[in-house]
Amino acid sequence: MESFLHKLKDITTFIFDVDGVLTDGTVFVTESGEQSRAFNIKDGYAIQLAVKCGYNVCAVSGSRSKSALYRLNGWGVQDVYMGIHTKIVKVKNYLEEKSIIHENVLYMGDDIPELEVMKIIGLPVCPADAVEEIKAVSMYVSPYAGGKGCVRDVIEKVLKVQGKWMNEDAYSW
């Protein structure tokens, strides 16, 4: 845990999977084929705050959900990559384009498609209900499940360590 807390001070970038991290992984499908997902408002608040505080915030998903894109953009996340099945390539390109070093990245994933990425990132983390292979490579397992506050948990920890949580400058909307 000490190594995890020490790494929080250098985080400049948050990258999140969508289904299973920002949502609980449930996809509702209507008879017409439309899909919808539920997002946690506390996760959304923390994401908005991270964006406002100047962090890079990115989402990379295998899904092509327009509603997820809409929700993330509404929280101020401009770097949203949907329909990505080889996440390692997209994440490496993103970091190179933004000149971000791997050690300054917190990546939260929950399932096998994130495994390669999590092995190269400075701070791999996961929700409580991630698969065992992901838990094995994570430096921190949130006590919260995907879509149930795990994103808020890690963002809040980073902001607290860096002195940006409850900083009145960050709350002047």
C-alpha positions in Angstrom: 0.0 0.0 0.0 2.9 2.4 0.8 4.2 2.0 -2.8 0.8 2.7 -4.1 0.4 5.9 -2.0 3.9 7.1 -3.0 3.0 6.7 -6.7 -0.1 8.9 -6.4 2.0 12.1 -6.1 3.2 11.7 -9.7 -0.1 11.0 -11.4 -1.0 13.5 -14.2 -3.2 11.2 -16.2 -6.2 9.0 -15.6 -7.2 6.4 -18.2 -10.4 4.3 -17.6 -12.1 1.4 -19.3 -15.8 2.0 -19.6 -17.8 -1.2 -19.2 -16.9 -2.8 -15.8 -15.1 0.3 -14.5 -17.3 3.4 -15.2 -20.3 1.1 -15.4 -21.1 -2.1 -13.6 -20.8 -3.9 -16.9 -24.6 -4.3 -17.3 -25.9 -3.4 -20.8 -29.6 -3.0 -21.2 -30.9 -3.8 -24.7 -34.3 -2.8 -25.9 -36.4 -4.7 -28.3 -35.3 -2.3 -31.0 -31.6 -3.1 -30.2 -30.7 0.2 -28.5 -28.3 -0.2 -25.6 -28.0 1.8 -22.4 -25.7 1.8 -19.4 -25.8 3.3 -15.9 -23.0 5.6 -14.7 -22.3 6.5 -11.1 -22.8 10.2 -10.4 -20.1 10.3 -7.8 -17.6 8.9 -10.3 -18.8 11.6 -12.7 -18.3 14.4 -10.1 -14.7 13.2 -9.5 -14.0 13.0 -13.2 -15.3 16.6 -13.7 -13.1 17.7 -10.9 -10.0 16.0 -12.3 -10.6 17.6 -15.7 -11.1 21.0 -14.0 -7.9 20.5 -12.0 -5.9 20.0 -15.2 -5.4 16.3 -15.3 -5.5 14.4 -18.6 -8.6 12.1 -18.4 -9.1 9.5 -21.1 -11.5 6.6 -21.7 -10.7 3.6 -23.9 -13.4 1.1 -24.6 -14.1 -1.8 -26.9 -17.7 -0.7 -26.9 -19.1 1.7 -29.6 -21.7 3.1 -27.2 -22.9 6.6 -28.2 -24.5 7.1 -24.8 -21.1 6.5 -23.1 -19.4 8.9 -25.4 -22.1 11.5 -24.7 -21.9 11.0 -20.9 -18.1 11.2 -20.9 -18.1 14.3 -23.1 -20.7 15.8 -20.7 -18.2 15.4 -17.8 -15.5 17.2 -19.8 -13.6 14.2 -21.1 -12.5 15.0 -24.6 -10.2 12.0 -25.1 -12.7 9.2 -25.6 -11.8 6.3 -27.8 -14.6 3.8 -28.6 -14.5 0.6 -30.5 -10.9 -0.1 -29.5 -10.1 -3.8 -29.4 -6.3 -3.5 -29.2 -6.1 -1.1 -26.3 -2.3 -1.3 -25.9 -1.8 0.3 -29.3 -4.3 3.1 -28.6 -2.9 3.9 -25.2 0.7 3.9 -26.4 -0.3 6.3 -29.2 -2.3 8.5 -26.8 0.7 8.8 -24.4 3.0 9.6 -27.3 0.7 12.2 -28.8 0.3 13.9 -25.4 4.0 13.5 -24.4 2.9 11.6 -21.2 5.3 9.3 -19.5 4.0 5.9 -18.4 5.0 6.4 -14.8 2.5 9.3 -14.5 -0.5 7.3 -15.6 -3.1 5.7 -13.5 -5.0 3.1 -15.6 -8.1 1.4 -14.2 -9.3 -1.8 -16.0 -11.4 -4.8 -15.0 -10.9 -7.5 -17.6 -8.5 -9.3 -19.9 -8.5 -6.7 -22.7 -6.7 -4.3 -20.3 -4.0 -6.7 -19.2 -1.3 -5.7 -21.7 -1.9 -2.0 -21.0 -1.8 -2.5 -17.2 1.6 -4.2 -17.4 3.3 -1.1 -18.9 1.5 1.7 -16.9 3.0 3.3 -13.9 0.0 2.7 -11.7 -2.4 -0.1 -12.7 -5.5 -0.3 -10.5 -8.9 -2.1 -10.7 -12.3 -2.2 -9.2 -13.2 -4.8 -6.5 -15.0 -7.0 -9.0 -12.2 -7.2 -11.6 -11.1 -10.6 -12.9 -8.3 -12.3 -11.0 -5.7 -11.8 -13.8 -6.3 -8.0 -13.5 -6.2 -8.0 -9.7 -2.8 -9.9 -9.9 -1.2 -7.0 -11.9 -2.9 -4.2 -10.0 -1.0 -2.1 -7.4 -4.4 -1.2 -5.8 -7.8 -2.9 -5.8 -10.5 -0.4 -4.9 -13.0 -1.7 -2.3 -15.7 -0.4 -4.7 -17.0 -2.4 -7.7 -17.2 -1.1 -11.3 -19.8 1.5 -11.7 -20.2 1.7 -7.9 -17.6 4.4 -7.0 -14.2 2.8 -7.8 -13.4 5.7 -10.2 -14.2 8.3 -7.5 -12.1 6.3 -5.0 -8.9 6.5 -7.1 -9.4 10.1 -8.3 -10.1 11.3 -4.7 -6.9 9.5 -3.4 -4.8 11.2 -6.1 -6.3 14.6 -5.5 -5.9 14.3 -1.7 -2.2 13.3 -1.9 -1.5 16.2 -4.3 -3.4 18.7 -2.2 -6.1 19.4 -4.7 -9.1 17.8 -2.9 -11.3 20.3 -1.2 -9.1 23.1 -2.6 -11.5 26.0 -3.0 -10.0 27.0 -6.4 -11.1 23.7 -7.8 -14.7 24.3 -6.7 -15.4 27.6 -8.3 -17.6 26.3 -11.1 
